[in-house]
Amino acid sequence: MDGLIRFLVVALCVSMLLLASCDKRDSAPSRPASQAQLWHPCRISHVSEPLSCAEVAVRERPSETDSPTIKITVVRFAAHATQPKPDPLIFLAGGPGQAASAVAHQVLVALRALRDERDLLFIDLRGTGRSGALHCDLGRGDEAFVSMLSPTLSKEALATCAASVSADLSAYHTTNVIADLETVAEALGLDQVNVIGVSYGTRVALRWQASHPGRIRSMVLDGVAPPQQPLFASFAVDAQRAWDLLVDDCAASPSCKRRYLAPNRLLERTLQAAQLAQEVTVTSPLSGEPVRIELSRAGVAMAIRAILYSPEFSAGMLFALEQSAQGDWLPLLSLASTLTAGVSESMAIGALLSTCCSEDYQLFGQKSAESEAGFVGRAALHLLSSACLSWPHNASLPGFSKAARGSTPTLMFSGELDPVTPPRWAELAAKSLSAAQHKVFSAVGHGTLSTPCARRWLRDFVRDPAAKLQACAHTRTRPPFWLHRQAPPP
């Protein structure tokens, strides 16, 4: 699969890379017989304890009675209490295309306190993980490394990917995801649930509470993506904002300011070098062997954008750009390849394309100025637009882009440095929510659940959505900028 898709994928799920490993306490509270028969023992990767899973059959096209069925998988981390509260916490992953079950071990540490009294349910949405994943081959090892900066997204690659999955690709979008969630809730006997959504999962949560008032007791949204704000369309302007914040922070650091006198000029020199170089030979950080990399301005711009998701990786940005402008592309490529490692295991590219082509692509004309701003330019917009011309999708979802209105108690988190779902997106969503509050975390990128304050507020809010959140001192600062060569973050 072509390289720029890899950066879209990693950028949409990189917040999971910042979370710690899982809680390993065992649990096996008793269950009513009517529910017990729905569950069976199961295991998931990176989790040592025995878990329970349920598969709920849903129609691929919910409105058609003769539609083929698919199975939605729910992974349960049972509450430690012998009599857990009846309203579990459901985790909705990002993407679109990320499997909740694949990142459960990373998320669990942030939800540990809530597990004392509630079941934690990780639902693989249709087309992801154990729910009929629409996987496309991104390549592995040096093959993936070599292709990651390619500017192409060929019709042949898309056709091969579409032909490799057995599904009606036009049926994979948020409207049908919500129908699935309602079917799952009914099958499991859940009158009310609590929801935590990250990135694309916030869009699902917003739409779910708007279409089914009363189902969701409380909602925590991390990296808010409201339906009226199309993904991809503002990637350029929001990436430029994140870059500008990086430049400002460098100027405020005496050592960085002395070391990098003109960061904007450095960025432009790197992009021009990529445009002129065409191909370079570097030593693969994966195999140690020399490999040839095809360069392009668009590919390098998207790699830079992806690195901006993580302040830890962004710390090496200016050094990497300086080296690239001088002909040494390895530092930049090492940062980018470390971010992309393991993406294909947790993300289903087919689900991403079907969802974004059905929902976001349709709205591109309304956001043309934002779509061409800054150093990314039209790279992100062109990538999805070219894919959607040949990828099967639903071109008519009436009313999808309307604001998701509701009165569900909602707590929203944003990272100040987030280049994809910046604080303004949460503020936009809040305009149509009557019971929402918004917390912005300084020096944090895409995904806030690694911060102690986010975990504390998440715990307290789910326990009592009506209570006032206590003050919490968020003291995180941006990691020091690299002044010399270092290894990428683990």
C-alpha positions as CSV (number, residue, x, y, z in Angstrom):
1,M,0.0,0.0,0.0
2,D,1.3,3.5,-0.8
3,G,3.3,5.6,1.6
4,L,1.2,8.7,2.4
5,I,-1.7,6.5,3.6
6,R,0.8,5.2,6.2
7,F,1.2,8.7,7.6
8,L,-2.5,9.3,7.6
9,V,-3.0,6.1,9.6
10,V,-0.3,6.8,12.1
11,A,-1.3,10.3,12.6
12,L,-4.9,9.3,13.3
13,C,-3.9,6.8,16.0
14,V,-0.6,8.1,17.4
15,S,-2.2,9.1,20.7
16,M,-2.2,5.5,21.8
17,L,1.6,5.4,21.5
18,L,1.7,7.8,24.5
19,L,-0.1,5.5,27.0
20,A,1.5,3.1,29.4
21,S,1.0,-0.6,29.5
22,C,-1.9,-2.5,30.9
23,D,-3.3,-3.3,34.3
24,K,-2.7,-7.0,35.1
25,R,-5.0,-7.7,38.0
26,D,-7.3,-10.7,37.7
27,S,-11.0,-10.5,38.0
28,A,-13.9,-12.9,37.8
29,P,-17.1,-11.5,39.5
30,S,-20.3,-13.4,39.2
31,R,-22.8,-12.6,36.5
32,P,-26.5,-13.2,36.0
33,A,-27.1,-16.3,34.0
34,S,-28.9,-14.4,31.2
35,Q,-25.8,-12.4,30.5
36,A,-23.3,-15.1,31.3
37,Q,-24.3,-17.2,28.3
38,L,-23.5,-14.3,25.9
39,W,-19.9,-14.3,27.0
40,H,-17.0,-16.7,26.4
41,P,-13.4,-16.8,27.6
42,C,-11.0,-15.1,25.3
43,R,-7.5,-13.6,25.0
44,I,-6.1,-10.5,23.3
45,S,-2.6,-9.5,22.5
46,H,-0.3,-8.0,25.2
47,V,-2.8,-8.9,28.0
48,S,-1.9,-11.8,30.3
49,E,-5.2,-12.1,32.2
50,P,-8.2,-14.2,30.9
51,L,-10.9,-12.0,29.6
52,S,-14.5,-12.4,28.2
53,C,-15.7,-11.7,24.7
54,A,-19.1,-11.5,23.1
55,E,-20.0,-11.5,19.4
56,V,-23.2,-9.8,18.4
57,A,-24.6,-10.3,15.0
58,V,-25.7,-7.1,13.1
59,R,-26.9,-6.5,9.6
60,E,-24.2,-5.1,7.3
61,R,-26.9,-2.8,6.0
62,P,-29.1,-2.2,9.0
63,S,-32.1,-0.9,7.1
64,E,-32.3,-4.0,4.9
65,T,-33.8,-7.2,6.4
66,D,-32.2,-9.4,3.8
67,S,-28.7,-7.9,4.4
68,P,-25.8,-10.2,5.2
69,T,-24.8,-10.2,8.8
70,I,-21.4,-9.4,10.4
71,K,-20.3,-9.9,13.9
72,I,-19.3,-7.1,16.3
73,T,-16.9,-8.2,19.0
74,V,-16.9,-6.8,22.5
75,V,-14.0,-7.5,24.8
76,R,-14.8,-7.2,28.5
77,F,-12.4,-6.4,31.3
78,A,-14.7,-7.3,34.2
79,A,-15.1,-5.0,37.2
80,H,-13.3,-6.0,40.3
81,A,-16.4,-5.5,42.4
82,T,-18.6,-8.6,42.9
83,Q,-21.7,-6.4,42.2
84,P,-20.5,-4.0,39.5
85,K,-22.6,-1.0,38.5
86,P,-25.0,-1.7,35.7
87,D,-23.6,1.0,33.4
88,P,-20.2,-0.1,32.0
89,L,-17.6,2.2,30.4
90,I,-17.3,1.7,26.7
91,F,-14.1,2.6,24.9
92,L,-14.4,3.8,21.3
93,A,-11.1,3.9,19.4
94,G,-9.9,6.4,16.8
95,G,-9.0,6.2,13.2
96,P,-11.4,5.6,11.6
97,G,-10.2,2.0,11.4
98,Q,-8.5,1.5,14.8
99,A,-9.4,-1.6,16.7
100,A,-10.3,-1.0,20.3
101,S,-9.1,-4.5,21.2
102,A,-5.7,-3.8,19.7
103,V,-5.0,-0.8,21.9
104,A,-6.8,-2.0,25.1
105,H,-3.5,-2.9,26.8
106,Q,-2.4,0.7,26.3
107,V,-5.6,2.4,27.3
108,L,-6.3,0.2,30.4
109,V,-3.8,2.0,32.6
110,A,-5.8,5.3,32.2
111,L,-9.1,3.5,33.1
112,R,-7.7,1.4,36.0
113,A,-9.6,3.3,38.8
114,L,-12.9,3.0,37.0
115,R,-12.5,-0.7,36.7
116,D,-12.9,-1.1,40.4
117,E,-16.7,-0.6,40.1
118,R,-17.6,-0.9,36.4
119,D,-16.9,-3.3,33.5
120,L,-14.7,-1.9,30.8
121,L,-16.0,-2.8,27.3
122,F,-13.7,-2.4,24.3
123,I,-15.9,-2.6,21.1
124,D,-14.2,-3.3,17.8
125,L,-16.4,-1.2,15.4
126,R,-17.5,-2.7,12.1
127,G,-14.6,-3.2,9.8
128,T,-11.9,-3.1,12.5
129,G,-10.1,-5.7,14.6
130,R,-12.2,-8.7,15.4
131,S,-15.3,-7.2,13.8
132,G,-14.4,-8.1,10.2
133,A,-11.4,-5.9,9.8
134,L,-11.0,-4.4,6.4
135,H,-7.3,-4.7,6.3
136,C,-5.0,-3.7,3.4
137,D,-1.4,-4.7,3.2
138,L,0.9,-1.7,4.2
139,G,4.0,-3.8,3.8
140,R,6.5,-4.6,6.5
141,G,10.1,-4.0,7.4
142,D,12.2,-2.3,4.8
143,E,9.4,-2.5,2.2
144,A,7.3,-0.3,4.4
145,F,10.2,2.0,5.2
146,V,11.1,2.5,1.5
147,S,7.5,3.3,0.5
148,M,6.5,5.6,3.4
149,L,7.4,8.9,1.6
150,S,6.0,8.0,-1.7
151,P,3.6,10.6,-3.1
152,T,1.5,8.1,-5.0
153,L,-1.7,6.4,-4.2
154,S,-2.3,4.3,-7.3
155,K,-5.7,3.0,-8.5
156,E,-4.1,-0.4,-8.8
157,A,-3.2,-0.5,-5.1
158,L,-6.7,0.6,-4.2
159,A,-8.3,-1.9,-6.4
160,T,-6.1,-4.7,-5.0
161,C,-7.0,-3.6,-1.5
162,A,-10.8,-3.4,-2.2
163,A,-10.8,-6.8,-3.9
164,S,-9.0,-8.4,-0.9
165,V,-11.9,-7.9,1.5
166,S,-15.3,-9.6,1.4
167,A,-17.6,-6.7,2.3
168,D,-19.9,-4.1,1.0
169,L,-17.5,-1.2,1.5
170,S,-20.2,1.4,1.1
171,A,-21.8,0.2,4.3
172,Y,-18.9,1.1,6.5
173,H,-19.6,4.5,8.0
174,T,-20.6,6.2,11.3
175,T,-24.3,6.0,10.8
176,N,-24.2,2.2,10.6
177,V,-21.6,2.0,13.4
178,I,-24.2,3.7,15.7
179,A,-26.9,1.2,14.6
180,D,-24.4,-1.5,15.6
181,L,-23.8,0.0,19.0
182,E,-27.5,0.1,19.7
183,T,-27.9,-3.5,18.7
184,V,-25.0,-4.4,21.0
185,A,-26.4,-2.5,23.9
186,E,-29.8,-4.2,23.5
187,A,-28.2,-7.6,23.2
188,L,-26.1,-7.1,26.3
189,G,-29.0,-5.7,28.3
190,L,-27.4,-2.3,28.8
191,D,-30.0,0.4,29.5
192,Q,-27.3,3.1,30.0
193,V,-23.6,3.2,29.3
194,N,-20.7,5.6,29.8
195,V,-18.5,6.3,26.8
196,I,-14.9,7.4,26.3
197,G,-14.0,8.2,22.8
198,V,-10.7,9.2,21.3
199,S,-10.3,11.1,18.0
200,Y,-12.7,9.5,15.5
201,G,-14.3,7.7,18.5
202,T,-15.5,11.1,19.7
203,R,-17.4,11.6,16.5
204,V,-19.1,8.2,17.0
205,A,-20.0,9.2,20.6
206,L,-21.4,12.6,19.6
207,R,-23.6,11.1,17.0
208,W,-24.7,8.3,19.2
209,Q,-25.9,10.5,22.0
210,A,-27.6,12.9,19.6
211,S,-29.6,10.1,17.9
212,H,-30.4,8.1,21.0
213,P,-30.9,10.4,24.0
214,G,-30.7,8.8,27.3
215,R,-28.6,5.8,26.3
216,I,-25.3,7.5,27.3
217,R,-25.0,8.5,31.0
218,S,-21.7,10.3,30.6
219,M,-19.3,11.0,27.8
220,V,-15.6,11.7,27.9
221,L,-14.1,12.9,24.6
222,D,-10.3,13.0,24.0
223,G,-9.3,14.9,20.8
224,V,-12.7,16.0,19.7
225,A,-13.8,15.4,16.1
226,P,-17.3,16.9,15.6
227,P,-19.2,15.7,12.6
228,Q,-19.5,19.2,11.1
229,Q,-15.7,19.5,11.0
230,P,-14.5,17.1,8.2
231,L,-11.3,15.2,8.7
232,F,-8.6,16.0,6.2
233,A,-10.1,19.3,5.1
234,S,-8.4,21.3,7.8
235,F,-5.4,19.1,8.3
236,A,-3.2,21.7,6.6
237,V,-4.2,24.8,8.6
238,D,-4.1,22.8,11.9
239,A,-0.7,21.3,11.1
240,Q,0.6,24.8,10.4
241,R,-0.8,26.0,13.7
242,A,1.1,23.2,15.5
243,W,4.3,24.1,13.6
244,D,3.9,27.7,14.5
245,L,3.6,26.7,18.2
246,L,6.8,24.7,17.9
247,V,8.6,27.7,16.4
248,D,7.3,30.0,19.2
249,D,8.4,27.5,21.9
250,C,11.9,27.3,20.3
251,A,12.2,31.1,20.3
252,A,11.3,31.0,24.0
253,S,14.1,28.6,24.7
254,P,17.5,30.3,24.8
255,S,19.4,27.1,23.8
256,C,17.0,26.3,20.9
257,K,16.9,29.9,19.7
258,R,20.7,30.0,19.6
259,R,20.9,26.6,17.8
260,Y,18.2,27.1,15.2
261,L,18.1,30.7,14.1
262,A,15.4,30.5,11.4
263,P,13.1,27.4,11.8
264,N,10.7,28.5,9.1
265,R,13.5,28.9,6.6
266,L,14.8,25.4,7.7
267,L,11.4,23.9,7.0
268,E,11.2,25.4,3.5
269,R,14.8,24.4,2.7
270,T,13.9,20.8,3.7
271,L,10.8,20.7,1.5
272,Q,12.7,22.2,-1.4
273,A,15.4,19.6,-0.9
274,A,12.8,16.8,-1.0
275,Q,11.4,18.2,-4.2
276,L,14.8,18.3,-5.9
277,A,16.4,15.1,-4.5
278,Q,13.8,12.7,-5.9
279,E,15.7,9.6,-4.5
280,V,18.2,9.2,-1.7
281,T,20.1,6.3,-0.2
282,V,20.0,5.9,3.6
283,T,20.7,3.1,6.0
284,S,17.5,1.5,7.1
285,P,16.9,1.9,10.9
286,L,15.1,-1.4,10.7
287,S,17.5,-3.7,9.0
288,G,20.8,-1.7,8.9
289,E,20.9,-2.2,5.2
290,P,21.2,0.6,2.6
291,V,17.9,1.3,0.9
292,R,16.7,3.9,-1.7
293,I,13.9,6.2,-0.7
294,E,11.7,8.1,-3.1
295,L,11.2,11.7,-1.9
296,S,8.6,14.2,-2.6
297,R,7.6,17.5,-1.1
298,A,4.1,16.2,-0.3
299,G,5.5,13.0,1.3
300,V,8.0,14.9,3.5
301,A,5.4,17.4,4.5
302,M,3.0,14.7,5.6
303,A,5.8,13.0,7.6
304,I,6.6,16.3,9.3
305,R,2.9,16.7,10.1
306,A,2.8,13.2,11.6
307,I,5.8,13.9,13.9
308,L,4.0,17.0,15.2
309,Y,1.4,14.7,16.9
310,S,3.9,13.9,19.6
311,P,5.8,16.5,21.5
312,E,8.3,13.8,22.4
313,F,9.0,13.2,18.7
314,S,8.7,16.9,17.8
315,A,11.6,17.6,20.1
316,G,13.8,16.1,17.4
317,M,12.1,17.9,14.5
318,L,14.4,20.9,14.0
319,F,17.6,18.8,14.3
320,A,16.1,16.4,11.8
321,L,15.1,19.1,9.4
322,E,18.5,20.7,9.6
323,Q,20.1,17.4,8.7
324,S,17.7,16.7,5.9
325,A,18.3,20.2,4.4
326,Q,22.0,19.2,4.3
327,G,21.3,15.9,2.6
328,D,21.2,13.5,5.7
329,W,17.6,12.2,5.7
330,L,18.1,9.5,8.3
331,P,17.1,11.5,11.4
332,L,13.8,12.6,9.9
333,L,13.1,9.1,8.5
334,S,13.9,7.5,11.8
335,L,11.5,9.7,13.7
336,A,8.8,9.0,11.1
337,S,9.4,5.2,10.8
338,T,9.3,4.8,14.6
339,L,5.9,6.4,14.6
340,T,4.6,4.2,11.9
341,A,5.9,0.9,13.4
342,G,3.1,-1.5,14.1
343,V,0.4,0.6,12.5
344,S,-1.0,-2.1,10.2
345,E,-1.7,-4.4,13.2
346,S,-4.2,-2.0,14.8
347,M,-5.6,-0.1,11.9
348,A,-7.9,-1.2,9.1
349,I,-7.2,1.0,6.1
350,G,-10.4,-0.1,4.3
351,A,-12.5,1.1,7.2
352,L,-10.7,4.4,7.2
353,L,-11.3,4.9,3.5
354,S,-14.9,3.8,3.5
355,T,-15.7,6.1,6.4
356,C,-13.8,9.2,5.3
357,C,-14.8,8.9,1.7
358,S,-18.5,8.6,2.8
359,E,-18.4,11.4,5.3
360,D,-15.5,13.8,5.0
361,Y,-14.8,13.8,1.3
362,Q,-18.3,15.1,0.6
363,L,-17.6,18.3,2.6
364,F,-14.3,19.2,1.1
365,G,-15.7,22.0,-1.1
366,Q,-16.8,23.9,2.0
367,K,-13.3,24.1,3.5
368,S,-11.1,24.9,0.4
369,A,-9.1,27.7,2.0
370,E,-8.2,25.6,5.1
371,S,-7.3,22.7,2.9
372,E,-4.4,24.5,1.2
373,A,-2.8,26.4,4.1
374,G,0.7,26.2,5.3
375,F,3.5,23.8,4.6
376,V,1.2,20.8,4.0
377,G,-0.7,22.6,1.3
378,R,-3.1,20.3,-0.6
379,A,-1.2,17.1,0.2
380,A,-3.7,15.6,2.7
381,L,-6.7,16.8,0.7
382,H,-5.3,15.4,-2.6
383,L,-4.5,12.1,-1.0
384,L,-8.0,11.3,0.2
385,S,-9.7,12.9,-2.8
386,S,-7.7,10.7,-5.2
387,A,-8.5,7.6,-3.2
388,C,-12.2,8.4,-3.0
389,L,-12.5,8.7,-6.7
390,S,-12.1,4.9,-7.0
391,W,-12.8,3.6,-3.5
392,P,-16.4,2.2,-3.0
393,H,-18.3,4.4,-0.5
394,N,-21.7,5.9,0.3
395,A,-22.0,9.3,-1.5
396,S,-25.3,10.3,0.2
397,L,-25.6,10.4,3.9
398,P,-28.2,13.1,4.5
399,G,-27.7,15.4,7.5
400,F,-24.5,13.7,8.5
401,S,-22.5,17.0,8.9
402,K,-25.1,18.6,11.2
403,A,-23.9,19.5,14.6
404,A,-24.5,16.7,17.2
405,R,-26.9,18.3,19.7
406,G,-27.6,16.8,23.1
407,S,-27.7,17.3,26.9
408,T,-25.5,14.3,27.9
409,P,-23.0,15.3,30.5
410,T,-19.8,15.7,28.5
411,L,-16.1,16.2,29.5
412,M,-13.8,17.1,26.6
413,F,-10.0,17.0,26.6
414,S,-7.7,18.7,24.1
415,G,-4.0,18.9,23.7
416,E,-2.8,22.4,23.2
417,L,-0.2,21.2,20.6
418,D,-2.6,18.8,18.7
419,P,-2.2,19.2,14.9
420,V,-5.3,17.3,14.0
421,T,-8.1,17.8,16.6
422,P,-7.0,21.2,18.2
423,P,-8.9,22.9,21.0
424,R,-11.0,24.8,18.5
425,W,-12.7,21.6,17.4
426,A,-13.9,20.9,20.9
427,E,-15.1,24.4,21.3
428,L,-17.1,23.9,18.1
429,A,-18.7,20.7,19.4
430,A,-19.5,22.4,22.7
431,K,-21.7,25.0,21.0
432,S,-24.4,22.3,20.5
433,L,-24.0,20.5,23.8
434,S,-25.9,21.9,26.8
435,A,-23.8,20.1,29.5
436,A,-20.2,20.1,28.2
437,Q,-17.0,21.3,29.8
438,H,-13.6,21.5,28.1
439,K,-10.1,21.1,29.5
440,V,-7.0,22.1,27.5
441,F,-3.6,20.5,28.4
442,S,-0.5,22.6,27.8
443,A,2.5,20.9,26.1
444,V,0.3,17.9,25.0
445,G,-0.3,16.8,21.4
446,H,-2.9,14.4,20.1
447,G,-4.2,12.4,23.1
448,T,-4.3,13.5,26.7
449,L,-4.9,10.3,28.6
450,S,-1.2,9.9,29.5
451,T,-1.5,12.9,31.8
452,P,-2.3,12.5,35.5
453,C,-4.9,15.3,35.5
454,A,-6.8,13.7,32.6
455,R,-7.0,10.4,34.3
456,R,-8.1,12.0,37.6
457,W,-10.8,14.1,35.9
458,L,-11.9,11.1,33.8
459,R,-12.3,9.0,37.0
460,D,-14.2,11.6,39.0
461,F,-16.5,12.6,36.1
462,V,-17.6,9.1,35.3
463,R,-18.3,8.4,39.0
464,D,-20.4,11.6,39.3
465,P,-21.0,13.6,36.1
466,A,-22.9,16.3,38.0
467,A,-20.2,17.0,40.6
468,K,-17.7,19.9,40.1
469,L,-14.3,18.8,39.1
470,Q,-11.6,19.6,41.6
471,A,-8.6,21.6,40.5
472,C,-5.6,19.7,39.2
473,A,-2.1,21.1,38.6
474,H,-1.1,20.1,35.1
475,T,2.6,20.9,35.0
476,R,3.8,19.2,31.8
477,T,6.2,21.2,29.6
478,R,7.4,20.6,26.1
479,P,10.4,18.2,26.1
480,P,13.7,19.9,25.4
481,F,14.6,20.4,21.8
482,W,17.4,18.2,20.4
483,L,20.6,20.2,19.9
484,H,22.4,17.2,18.5
485,R,21.7,13.7,17.2
486,Q,19.7,11.4,19.5
487,A,17.7,8.2,19.2
488,P,14.0,8.6,18.6
489,P,11.7,8.1,21.6
490,P,10.8,4.4,22.3
